[in-house]
Amino acid sequence: MKNKIPPPILLLITGTIMWLVARSDVAYPVAVPYPLALALLSAAIGFSIALLAMRQFNAVDTTVNPLAPESATTLVSTGIYKRSRNPMYAGLLFILAGWALWLGSLMAVVVIVVFVLAITELQIKPEEKALRALFGESYETYCQQVRRWI
């Protein structure tokens, strides 16, 4: 695996960068109606998606450790995994979107785009490689049926 930084740490780093950018001269502030309500709603959706995904992994007793995908024992393709191959990361995306709404900065959204690109390259693609090696054709079929993000 390329990535040795756990995704929750990347979430915190990204959130910090978003905050710094939102406080800078290049923030491009935007007025968001009901920022607290929208931010909390988006974050709650994100936490719910991520927790649901983790519960599915725990239910089949496979690893949720994103730094050791080669330890997976089961290919989870039911429930929320019918909609997204990476609902835990999609959950992080919703959390960051909530933070961006609260910050009210267009540049914070740009940081989210960088997060998506980074986590795709550093985390998701290496995970996919490991899962292809573990589950072969069944993983390939799953990838053809379900989108990477949403």
C-alpha positions as CSV (number, residue, x, y, z in Angstrom):
1,M,0.0,0.0,0.0
2,K,1.2,3.5,-0.8
3,N,-0.7,5.2,2.0
4,K,0.5,4.9,5.5
5,I,-1.8,7.7,6.9
6,P,-5.2,6.4,8.1
7,P,-8.1,8.0,6.3
8,P,-9.5,9.5,9.6
9,I,-6.2,11.4,10.0
10,L,-6.4,12.6,6.4
11,L,-9.9,13.8,7.2
12,L,-8.5,15.9,10.1
13,I,-5.6,17.2,8.1
14,T,-8.0,18.2,5.2
15,G,-10.5,19.8,7.7
16,T,-7.6,21.8,9.2
17,I,-6.5,22.9,5.7
18,M,-10.1,23.9,4.9
19,W,-10.3,26.0,8.0
20,L,-7.0,27.7,7.3
21,V,-8.0,28.4,3.7
22,A,-11.4,29.7,4.9
23,R,-9.6,32.2,7.1
24,S,-7.2,33.4,4.4
25,D,-7.4,36.1,1.8
26,V,-8.3,33.7,-0.9
27,A,-11.3,32.2,0.9
28,Y,-14.0,33.4,-1.5
29,P,-16.7,33.5,1.1
30,V,-20.2,32.5,0.1
31,A,-23.4,33.0,2.0
32,V,-24.9,29.7,3.0
33,P,-28.4,29.8,4.2
34,Y,-28.9,27.9,7.5
35,P,-25.2,27.0,7.6
36,L,-25.3,25.2,11.0
37,A,-28.4,23.1,10.1
38,L,-27.0,22.1,6.7
39,A,-23.5,21.4,8.1
40,L,-24.9,19.2,10.8
41,L,-27.2,17.4,8.4
42,S,-24.3,16.7,6.0
43,A,-22.0,15.6,8.8
44,A,-24.7,13.3,10.3
45,I,-25.3,11.7,6.9
46,G,-21.6,11.2,6.5
47,F,-21.2,9.6,10.0
48,S,-24.2,7.4,9.4
49,I,-22.9,6.2,6.1
50,A,-19.5,5.4,7.5
51,L,-20.9,3.7,10.6
52,L,-23.3,1.6,8.5
53,A,-20.4,0.5,6.3
54,M,-18.2,-0.4,9.3
55,R,-21.0,-2.4,10.8
56,Q,-21.4,-4.4,7.6
57,F,-17.7,-5.3,7.7
58,N,-17.9,-6.2,11.4
59,A,-21.0,-8.4,10.7
60,V,-19.0,-10.6,8.4
61,D,-15.9,-10.4,10.6
62,T,-13.6,-8.8,8.0
63,T,-11.1,-6.1,8.5
64,V,-12.0,-2.4,8.6
65,N,-8.3,-1.5,8.7
66,P,-7.8,0.6,5.6
67,L,-4.0,0.1,5.8
68,A,-4.3,-3.6,5.5
69,P,-6.9,-4.5,2.8
70,E,-5.0,-7.7,2.1
71,S,-6.3,-8.9,5.4
72,A,-9.9,-8.9,4.1
73,T,-11.7,-12.2,4.5
74,T,-14.9,-11.4,2.7
75,L,-16.0,-9.3,-0.2
76,V,-18.9,-7.2,1.1
77,S,-21.2,-6.3,-1.7
78,T,-24.6,-6.1,0.0
79,G,-26.4,-3.3,1.8
80,I,-24.8,0.1,1.4
81,Y,-22.0,-1.6,-0.7
82,K,-24.6,-2.1,-3.5
83,R,-24.5,1.7,-4.0
84,S,-20.9,2.5,-3.4
85,R,-17.7,0.5,-3.3
86,N,-16.3,3.0,-0.8
87,P,-19.1,4.2,1.5
88,M,-16.6,4.8,4.3
89,Y,-14.8,7.3,2.2
90,A,-18.1,8.7,0.9
91,G,-19.0,9.3,4.5
92,L,-15.8,11.2,5.0
93,L,-16.7,13.3,1.9
94,F,-20.1,14.2,3.4
95,I,-18.4,15.2,6.7
96,L,-16.1,17.5,4.8
97,A,-18.9,18.9,2.8
98,G,-20.7,19.8,6.1
99,W,-17.5,21.5,7.3
100,A,-17.3,23.4,4.1
101,L,-20.9,24.5,4.5
102,W,-20.2,25.7,8.0
103,L,-17.0,27.6,6.9
104,G,-18.9,29.2,4.0
105,S,-15.8,29.2,1.8
106,L,-15.7,28.3,-1.9
107,M,-11.9,27.5,-1.6
108,A,-12.7,25.0,1.1
109,V,-14.7,23.1,-1.5
110,V,-11.6,23.1,-3.7
111,V,-9.7,21.5,-0.8
112,I,-12.4,18.7,-0.8
113,V,-11.7,18.1,-4.5
114,V,-8.0,17.6,-3.7
115,F,-9.0,15.2,-0.8
116,V,-11.1,13.1,-3.2
117,L,-8.2,13.0,-5.7
118,A,-5.7,12.1,-3.0
119,I,-7.7,9.5,-1.3
120,T,-8.6,7.9,-4.6
121,E,-4.9,7.7,-5.6
122,L,-3.3,6.9,-2.3
123,Q,-6.0,4.7,-0.7
124,I,-8.7,3.5,-2.9
125,K,-6.6,2.4,-5.9
126,P,-4.2,0.4,-3.8
127,E,-7.1,-1.2,-1.9
128,E,-8.7,-2.1,-5.2
129,K,-5.4,-3.8,-6.3
130,A,-5.3,-5.8,-3.1
131,L,-9.0,-6.8,-3.4
132,R,-8.5,-7.9,-7.0
133,A,-5.6,-10.1,-5.9
134,L,-7.8,-11.6,-3.1
135,F,-11.2,-12.0,-4.8
136,G,-10.4,-12.1,-8.5
137,E,-13.3,-12.3,-10.9
138,S,-15.9,-11.7,-8.2
139,Y,-14.3,-8.4,-7.4
140,E,-14.1,-7.4,-11.1
141,T,-17.8,-8.2,-11.5
142,Y,-18.6,-6.1,-8.4
143,C,-16.5,-3.2,-9.8
144,Q,-18.5,-3.3,-13.0
145,Q,-21.8,-3.2,-11.1
146,V,-21.1,-0.6,-8.5
147,R,-19.5,2.8,-8.7
148,R,-16.3,3.7,-6.9
149,W,-17.8,6.6,-4.9
150,I,-21.6,7.2,-5.2
